[in-house]
Amino acid sequence: MNNLDWKIVSELHATPNISKTALRLNMTQSALSKRLQQIESEMDVQIVLRFSKGVVFTPEGEYLAEKARAFLAEFDDIKKTILQVGSGRSGQLRIGATNGFARSTLLLYLKKFQQAFPGVELSVSADISANLIASLKDYTAHVGFICGETDVEFERVLISQDQARAVSSTPITLADLPTLPQIVYRRDPFANKLVDAWWRDRFKEPAIIGMRANHGDTCREMVAAGLGYGIFLSNVFLPEDHGLYELALTYADDTPLIRNSWMVWQKDMRAIPLVRNFVDFMQEQLEADASPVDARTLETAPHHR
């Protein structure tokens, strides 16, 4: 049975008269009667009983009419969904983001996006930047929010620039760092490489790793307890009222130690309307916001917050 056959059964059940149904479907009576006979032959059952004043559906015909209505309703839903998906207003968008960004900045943007595109299902995965890059490369994720640089040739938009800082429960100077225990939290390999290169630029002796934490928030709490100092590359772990001492970090030539945060995607992903809508939306939101350079960037003197 094709789509017209389902319409014939449904319309004839709603209006059990051959001539009226044929008129509604823009068919001749003979063409409709012939097609109805073909349906009965295909199903190997009698669908209707024919009388001079109209038709009466058999029990088998009643069942087929019920299925015809369900099929046509589902078919209409499919057509509507396809049109929405084609316009980028429906479907599932897979987003990958670093833990800190997913828990803070991203939530506000996602809320605004859902208000603008309520038919879109958002699937968000939080991970370190290295794993997010891998998921973007194998197309597991549509769009990613990563920290630091990568050699992969992604399309990208700058989200923020954060100056790294050493954080302690008591005032510290740069010269103090090699003699104090450092608390290291779980970071991606790119971040570790950045910090290691900075340390070698500044000091000859290795850092004293006193403790390790699985998360930036945990590291901050351990610092607050006086267990050591931490080096933070992202300000998402440092709310304005954290009450700790911060020392903005620079290289030996006074260049700030900065890590960029990016929204990235594979170039061919923009061919998907849903991805294109999200990328365009995010670019508009980022441009409407304040400068991506963090207000605490380019500080040099230690200070208390």
N, C-alpha and C positions, 0 to 999 in steps of 0.2 A: 504494500500500500504506500502511495506517495502522499504528499501534503494535501493535494486536492481531495483524495479519497477520504482522509480524516475530516476535512471540512464538509464534505457531502454528508457523512454520517452525523456529524455534530449539528449541522444546519437542519437536516431532515428531522432529527430528533426534536429540535427546538420548534420547528414548524412542520408537522407531519403531513405535508401536502407536496406532491411532486412538482406541480406547476409553480407554486409559490417559492419553493426552495430553488428551483431552476432559475427563477427570476432574480432571486437574491444573489445567486452565484454567477449570474450572467451566462447561463447555459440554456440550451434548448431542452425541452422535456425529454425528447428521445435520447439525447446525449447523456442526460443525467440517469435515465432509466437503464441505459446500456451499461454505464459505469457502475451503477448499483448492482447489476447482475454480475458484473465481473468481480466485484468485491465479494459477493456471496459465493461465487465459484472459487475464488482464491482462498476464502476462509472455510469453505466446504460446509457452510451453515446457511439457513435462511435468516436474514436479518430483519425483514419486515413482511407483514401480511398486507397485501394490497386490496383496497376496497374502493368503491366508486367515489367516496367522499374523502379519501386520503389513505394513509398507511398507519399500521399499528406495529410497533416494534415487538419482536419476539424476545424471550429472556436472553438469548444469545445476543440479539441486537441491542438490548438495553445495556448489557455489559460492554459491548463494543462502543456504544455511544459515550459511556462513562469514560472509557479509555481515550476516546477521541478528544473529549474536552480536556482531559489531563495532558494529552500529548500536545495539543495546540497551545495550551497555556504555557507549558514548558518550552515549546518552540519560540513563543513570543519572548519569554524571559531570556532565552539564549541570544536571540537577535538583539535585545536591548543591552545585554551585558557585553556582547561583542562590540557594539557601537560605543559603549562607555570605555571599554578597554582600548579601543582604537583611538579614542580621544584622550586617553591617559587619565580618565576620571574614575577608573575602577581597576581592580587587580591587586596583586600582592607586591609590595615594594620591600626588598631585602636590604637592610642597612646594617653596616658594621661600624662600631665606634669604640674608642678607648673607654675604659671603665670610668675614668674621671669625667670625660666629656659627656658620656651617656647619662651619668647621674646628675649632671648639673646643666650645662648650656643646652644640650640637645633637646631636653624635655620640653622646653618652652617653644622651640621651633617646631617640634613634632605636633604639639597641641594646636598651633596656628595652622599647620599644614592640614591637619585632619578637619579643622573647621572649614577650610577652603575646598578640600577634597574628601568629603565624608564617605565616599564609596571606596576609598583606597584602604586596603589592609596593610598595616605596617608590621614588619617582622624585624626586630632589632636584636643584634648579637653584640655583646661586649667582650672585648679581648685586647691583648697587647697589639701594638701597631704591626709588628712583624707577621702575626697570624692574620691580621686584617688584610694586609697586602697580598698574602697568599690566597685568601678567599676572593679578592678582587681579580687576581690573575686567572683563577680557574672559574670565574663567573658565578661563584656561589653567592656573592653579594653584588648588588647593583651599584651602591654608593658607599664609600667609606670615609670615616673621619679619623685621621691619623695624626700622630705627633712626630716631628722630625722629617728628615729627608729620605728619599728612596731613589734608586737608579731606574726604577720602572717608569716608563714614559706614560704616566697617567695624565689625563686632563685634570686640572686642579684649580682651586680657589683658596686664597689665604684666609684663614679664619682668625688667627691671633698670633702674636709674637710675645712669648713670655721670657723674661730674664731669669735665669737660674739664681737661686739664693741658698745660702747656708742658714739653717734655722736652729736656734738653741734656746734653752730656758734661761740662760744668762748671757750677758754681753760677750761677744767674741770678736776677734780680729782675724784677718786672713792668715797671719803668722801662727795663730793658735791651732789651725786645723790639723796639721800633721801630728800634733801631740795629743789630740783628743779622740775619743772613740766615736766612730761614725756609724750611724744606723742606716742601713741600706734597705730600701723597699723594692719589691719586685717591679722591674722595668723591662722594656723590650731591649733587644740587642743594640738597636740604633741609639737609644738613650744611654746605655752603658758605655758605648764607644765614644759618645760625645763627652761624657763626664770624665772618662779615662784620659782622653786627649787633653782636656782642659787641665786635669791634675798634673799630667806630665809637663805641660807648659808652665805651670806655677811652682811645682815642687820637685825635688830630687828624691826624697824619701817616699815610700808607699803610704797609702792611707791605712789607718788603724781601723779595721772593720770590727766593731764591738758586738753588733747584733744585726739580725736581718728580720725584716717584716714582710708580710705578704701583700700589704696594701699601703698606699700613701697615707690614708687616714690613720692606720695603726702606727705607722712611723711617726706621724705628728704627735700622737698621744704618748708614745714612748719618749720622744724628745721633751714633751711637757713634763714628764715624770723625772727628768734630769738624768736619763740613761745615756745621753750622748747627743750629738748634733746630727741633722739630716740635710742632704742636698736635694732640693725640690726643683724640678724642671717645669712643673705646672702649678699655676696658682689656684687650680680647682681644689687642691688639698689645703690651701691656706686662706681661710675666710678672714675678712678684715679684722675681726675681733678675737683672733686666736690667742693673743696675749703673750706671744713669744718674740724673741729678738731675731731680726732678719739681717743678713749681710748679703747684699747684691754682689754677684760674682762677675769678674771680668778677667780677660786674658792679660798676659804680662804687658801688652801694648795698650791696655785700658779699653780694649774692645769688649763690649758686654757679651757674656755667655748667653746666647739667645737660642731658643728652640721654637721653630715655627709649627703651627698646627694647620692642617689642610683638610679640605673636602676634596676627595679624589674619586675618579671613575674612569673606566675604560672608554676610549674615544667612541667606539662603535655602540656603546650603551645609549648614547643620546638618540639613536634611531628608534628606541622604545619610547613612545609618547609618555608613559608613566614616569620613566626616569628623567626625561627631558623636563616635564612639568616640575618635578621635585628639585632638580638642579637649578632651573630658572627661579623657582620660588625661593630657594636658599640664597641665591645670589642677590635677589631683590632685598631679602631680609637683612643680609650682611651689609649691603650698601646703605640700607636705611639706618642701621645701628651706628654706634660711635666708631671711631678709628679702631681697627683691629689690634693696634699696638697697645699692649696693656699699660694702664696708668702707672704701674710700678716698674715698668721697663726703664732702663738707663739710670737707675739709682746706683749710687756708689757707696754712700756712707751707711754704717750699720744703724738700725733704728728699731724701736720697740713697737709692737702692735698689740 
